[in-house]
Amino acid sequence: MRRKVNYIREALTEPINIWSMVLFASSAAYMQSWIPLAAGAATEALYLVTVPAHSAYRRLVDRRERQKQLKATGELREQIIKSFDPREREAVEYLRWMKQQIYSDYRKFSGMDAHSNPNFMKLESAWESFVDLLDMYRRRKNHLRSINRQAIQNQLQQVERQIGNADEYTRGVMEKNQNILGLRLRTYDDIERSVRRVEAELQSIENFFGLVRDQVVTMTSPEGLASIDFESLLSSIEITRQVLEETAPVLSAIDNFQRDSNTYAAPPPVAQRQ
């Protein structure tokens, strides 16, 4: 989420403002007079009233803030890449290499800089999405591997068989357990569907990069890229993000539960308790 910019605070911390105040304070100390301090206070008040409210200064601050956030996001993404296993890093680096080859080929065959074509900004966005989606994919995949769906299914069937012969008090507890097990199965299936969706999206991005490079190598003019539907890819990625956001609260709740459970001794499996 983008941080709300405080333009007055930004103006206060501008180097030119800080050095101006230092100059007024030094002048007051040198002259042994309060007049430079009064002049400095008046100048500062006028500065804070006019500069932060000026549209040109606000645009400058906004641009600087965007650049800062882009840099922070890029550094975080590189840290995520370092946490990937070798196979995942290889996929990311191959796509990064292909992206650079596309830029190089475009410059070679069109004589124009790739950054002059707005479609290549979308290509950069697609690569970033590939990294983000791959991170989401591996976390969900690892979570599914930690769950034995058949064991949950067996427990649910066992509870359903026993619930009819249970006394009233025990039946209430077993019904609650039955609901929890059913919810776990549905949650597992939801996560599994989201994993398949992300896997297909990752393959789509990889193939799209290959398509763009094929088009760049064979194009006769820069307009040749107009036939590639960049928007369709980005729209598909956005839909996939929304699908992942639907399961994200569930995963967060499971992760929190698992972290809390680590502070207690793990109970024996159901089979052993019986």
C-alpha positions as a printed NumPy array, in Angstrom:
array([[  0.   ,   0.   ,   0.   ],
       [  1.285,   3.395,  -0.938],
       [  2.429,   5.576,   1.944],
       [  0.557,   8.862,   2.371],
       [  2.961,  11.696,   1.65 ],
       [  3.301,  14.545,   4.144],
       [  4.414,  17.439,   1.941],
       [  5.218,  19.739,   4.877],
       [  7.52 ,  17.141,   6.404],
       [  9.146,  16.561,   3.015],
       [  9.714,  20.32 ,   2.641],
       [ 11.216,  20.501,   6.133],
       [ 13.772,  17.824,   5.327],
       [ 14.846,  19.277,   1.987],
       [ 18.632,  19.918,   2.033],
       [ 18.164,  23.494,   0.855],
       [ 15.855,  24.201,   3.791],
       [ 18.172,  22.589,   6.338],
       [ 21.229,  24.459,   5.078],
       [ 19.289,  27.739,   5.024],
       [ 18.395,  27.307,   8.69 ],
       [ 22.007,  26.436,   9.491],
       [ 23.091,  29.615,   7.692],
       [ 20.668,  31.803,   9.658],
       [ 21.702,  30.186,  12.962],
       [ 25.397,  30.597,  12.147],
       [ 24.825,  34.241,  11.228],
       [ 23.032,  34.849,  14.527],
       [ 25.874,  33.244,  16.463],
       [ 28.499,  35.187,  14.551],
       [ 26.713,  38.557,  14.843],
       [ 25.555,  37.94 ,  18.403],
       [ 22.141,  39.187,  17.332],
       [ 18.584,  37.85 ,  17.274],
       [ 17.835,  39.543,  13.948],
       [ 19.127,  36.653,  11.743],
       [ 17.039,  34.22 ,  13.828],
       [ 13.928,  36.339,  13.337],
       [ 14.623,  36.598,   9.62 ],
       [ 15.152,  32.847,   9.476],
       [ 11.873,  32.17 ,  11.297],
       [  9.975,  34.451,   8.936],
       [ 11.601,  32.874,   5.906],
       [ 10.847,  29.383,   7.205],
       [  7.197,  30.257,   7.834],
       [  6.839,  31.66 ,   4.317],
       [  8.631,  28.619,   2.894],
       [  6.34 ,  26.148,   4.675],
       [  3.22 ,  28.035,   3.626],
       [  4.078,  28.302,  -0.063],
       [  6.376,  25.437,  -1.118],
       [  4.435,  22.359,   0.176],
       [  1.23 ,  23.706,  -1.374],
       [  2.769,  24.319,  -4.805],
       [  1.681,  21.785,  -7.439],
       [  5.147,  21.583,  -9.018],
       [  6.734,  20.679,  -5.681],
       [  4.046,  18.083,  -4.995],
       [  4.683,  16.464,  -8.365],
       [  8.396,  16.366,  -7.576],
       [  7.762,  14.732,  -4.185],
       [  5.294,  12.236,  -5.679],
       [  7.768,  11.256,  -8.392],
       [ 10.518,  10.859,  -5.813],
       [  8.239,   8.746,  -3.618],
       [  7.291,   6.484,  -6.529],
       [ 10.951,   5.964,  -7.38 ],
       [ 11.704,   5.142,  -3.755],
       [  8.866,   2.622,  -3.586],
       [  9.882,   1.031,  -6.895],
       [ 13.431,   0.638,  -5.612],
       [ 12.225,  -0.889,  -2.328],
       [  9.873,  -3.243,  -4.173],
       [ 12.661,  -4.276,  -6.552],
       [ 15.035,  -5.   ,  -3.677],
       [ 12.367,  -7.048,  -1.905],
       [ 11.693,  -9.002,  -5.091],
       [ 15.399,  -9.776,  -5.46 ],
       [ 15.441, -11.061,  -1.886],
       [ 12.494, -13.309,  -2.705],
       [ 14.346, -14.648,  -5.754],
       [ 17.331, -15.523,  -3.558],
       [ 15.026, -17.594,  -1.352],
       [ 13.888, -19.737,  -4.314],
       [ 15.284, -23.197,  -4.826],
       [ 17.766, -23.66 ,  -7.744],
       [ 15.107, -24.784, -10.209],
       [ 12.859, -21.808,  -9.443],
       [ 15.758, -19.355,  -9.651],
       [ 16.725, -20.866, -12.996],
       [ 13.214, -20.199, -14.35 ],
       [ 13.284, -16.593, -13.116],
       [ 16.769, -15.89 , -14.454],
       [ 15.956, -17.471, -17.81 ],
       [ 12.949, -15.208, -18.176],
       [ 15.057, -12.207, -17.129],
       [ 17.635, -13.153, -19.769],
       [ 14.926, -13.53 , -22.404],
       [ 13.568, -10.1  , -21.485],
       [ 16.972,  -8.531, -22.032],
       [ 17.332, -10.406, -25.329],
       [ 13.982,  -9.002, -26.467],
       [ 15.154,  -5.468, -25.671],
       [ 18.452,  -6.089, -27.467],
       [ 16.808,  -7.614, -30.54 ],
       [ 14.267,  -4.808, -30.743],
       [ 17.042,  -2.226, -30.699],
       [ 18.975,  -4.218, -33.309],
       [ 16.124,  -4.724, -35.773],
       [ 14.186,  -1.491, -35.3  ],
       [ 17.014,   0.92 , -34.482],
       [ 14.915,   2.225, -31.584],
       [ 15.342,   1.967, -27.84 ],
       [ 13.038,  -0.595, -26.253],
       [ 11.986,   1.848, -23.551],
       [ 10.441,   4.054, -26.24 ],
       [  7.811,   1.348, -26.837],
       [  5.141,   1.353, -24.084],
       [  4.474,  -2.35 , -24.621],
       [  7.861,  -3.195, -23.14 ],
       [  6.837,  -1.563, -19.867],
       [  4.055,  -4.164, -19.796],
       [  6.661,  -6.844, -20.449],
       [  8.592,  -5.661, -17.399],
       [  5.381,  -5.814, -15.385],
       [  4.774,  -9.364, -16.624],
       [  8.25 , -10.448, -15.451],
       [  7.629,  -8.943, -12.01 ],
       [  4.281, -10.744, -11.861],
       [  6.042, -13.999, -12.774],
       [  8.296, -13.655,  -9.722],
       [  5.411, -12.738,  -7.419],
       [  3.187, -15.557,  -8.683],
       [  6.023, -18.084,  -8.437],
       [  6.52 , -17.116,  -4.795],
       [  2.798, -17.6  ,  -4.109],
       [  2.801, -20.874,  -6.033],
       [  5.667, -22.457,  -4.133],
       [  4.245, -21.496,  -0.729],
       [  0.869, -23.014,  -1.57 ],
       [  2.475, -26.06 ,  -3.144],
       [  4.594, -26.652,  -0.05 ],
       [  1.534, -26.277,   2.145],
       [ -0.393, -28.875,   0.139],
       [  2.539, -31.282,   0.453],
       [  2.356, -30.962,   4.226],
       [ -1.293, -32.129,   4.259],
       [ -2.476, -35.718,   3.919],
       [ -5.875, -35.27 ,   2.304],
       [ -6.693, -38.975,   2.461],
       [ -6.087, -39.005,   6.217],
       [ -8.533, -36.108,   6.647],
       [-11.061, -37.925,   4.452],
       [-10.665, -41.096,   6.527],
       [-11.171, -39.181,   9.776],
       [-14.291, -37.549,   8.393],
       [-15.758, -40.899,   7.335],
       [-14.937, -42.38 ,  10.745],
       [-16.698, -39.522,  12.552],
       [-19.733, -39.859,  10.286],
       [-19.992, -43.572,  11.131],
       [-19.632, -43.048,  14.887],
       [-21.821, -39.992,  15.275],
       [-25.071, -41.954,  15.066],
       [-24.212, -44.126,  18.095],
       [-22.796, -41.326,  20.262],
       [-24.585, -39.899,  23.331],
       [-25.964, -36.377,  23.208],
       [-22.94 , -34.659,  24.768],
       [-20.405, -36.559,  22.662],
       [-22.476, -36.045,  19.52 ],
       [-22.166, -32.266,  19.878],
       [-18.384, -32.501,  20.031],
       [-18.262, -34.936,  17.123],
       [-20.511, -32.714,  14.991],
       [-18.137, -29.831,  15.605],
       [-15.215, -32.031,  14.594],
       [-17.156, -33.143,  11.519],
       [-17.638, -29.526,  10.453],
       [-13.948, -28.767,  10.946],
       [-12.865, -31.771,   8.899],
       [-15.304, -30.859,   6.118],
       [-13.98 , -27.314,   6.093],
       [-10.399, -28.614,   5.884],
       [-11.273, -30.703,   2.851],
       [-12.963, -27.775,   1.11 ],
       [-10.03 , -25.515,   1.954],
       [ -7.584, -28.075,   0.582],
       [ -9.543, -28.279,  -2.664],
       [ -9.692, -24.465,  -2.945],
       [ -5.929, -24.163,  -2.479],
       [ -5.31 , -26.991,  -4.939],
       [ -7.425, -25.222,  -7.582],
       [ -5.552, -21.972,  -6.99 ],
       [ -2.235, -23.809,  -7.399],
       [ -3.328, -25.211, -10.755],
       [ -4.444, -21.747, -11.822],
       [ -1.094, -20.183, -10.886],
       [  0.82 , -22.994, -12.577],
       [ -1.079, -22.377, -15.814],
       [ -0.494, -18.613, -15.501],
       [  3.244, -19.087, -15.036],
       [  3.408, -21.245, -18.157],
       [  1.375, -18.637, -20.028],
       [  3.838, -15.89 , -19.084],
       [  6.817, -18.001, -20.182],
       [  5.205, -18.752, -23.539],
       [  4.227, -15.116, -23.971],
       [  7.85 , -14.033, -23.619],
       [  8.778, -16.568, -26.284],
       [  6.059, -15.21 , -28.568],
       [  7.252, -11.619, -28.127],
       [ 10.821, -12.588, -28.938],
       [  9.691, -14.489, -32.064],
       [  7.742, -11.43 , -33.195],
       [ 10.643,  -9.049, -32.529],
       [ 13.119, -11.193, -34.486],
       [ 10.799, -11.532, -37.494],
       [  9.164,  -8.087, -37.52 ],
       [  9.65 ,  -5.794, -40.506],
       [  8.718,  -2.615, -38.598],
       [  8.146,  -1.567, -34.953],
       [  4.391,  -1.643, -35.664],
       [  4.675,  -5.417, -35.963],
       [  4.309,  -5.736, -32.191],
       [  0.816,  -4.241, -32.356],
       [ -0.62 ,  -7.693, -33.091],
       [  0.512,  -9.008, -29.68 ],
       [ -2.184,  -8.708, -27.029],
       [ -0.225,  -7.493, -23.994],
       [ -3.389,  -6.325, -22.259],
       [ -4.942,  -9.787, -22.35 ],
       [ -1.958, -11.254, -20.505],
       [ -1.966,  -8.538, -17.853],
       [ -5.733,  -8.922, -17.372],
       [ -5.329, -12.667, -16.913],
       [ -2.562, -12.085, -14.347],
       [ -4.794,  -9.667, -12.443],
       [ -7.638, -12.209, -12.34 ],
       [ -5.215, -14.821, -11.001],
       [ -4.118, -12.389,  -8.286],
       [ -7.741, -11.983,  -7.26 ],
       [ -8.167, -15.753,  -7.078],
       [ -5.114, -15.956,  -4.813],
       [ -6.396, -13.167,  -2.596],
       [ -9.516, -15.236,  -1.926],
       [ -7.434, -18.053,  -0.441],
       [ -4.811, -15.824,   1.208],
       [ -6.83 , -15.257,   4.434],
       [ -7.272, -19.013,   4.804],
       [ -3.539, -19.638,   4.4  ],
       [ -2.725, -16.849,   6.846],
       [ -5.082, -18.332,   9.425],
       [ -3.524, -21.784,   8.95 ],
       [  0.004, -20.354,   9.246],
       [ -0.931, -18.496,  12.447],
       [ -2.498, -21.642,  13.864],
       [  0.622, -23.661,  13.067],
       [  2.899, -21.04 ,  14.664],
       [  0.75 , -21.018,  17.814],
       [  0.734, -24.8  ,  17.893],
       [  4.549, -24.878,  17.956],
       [  4.469, -23.631,  21.566],
       [  2.643, -26.762,  22.701],
       [  3.539, -30.421,  22.579],
       [  2.037, -32.079,  19.539],
       [ -0.722, -34.617,  20.391],
       [ -0.39 , -38.173,  19.117],
       [ -2.173, -39.124,  15.894],
       [ -5.816, -40.188,  16.1  ],
       [ -4.924, -43.819,  15.492],
       [ -2.514, -43.811,  18.437],
       [ -4.984, -42.096,  20.782],
       [ -7.502, -44.785,  20.022]])
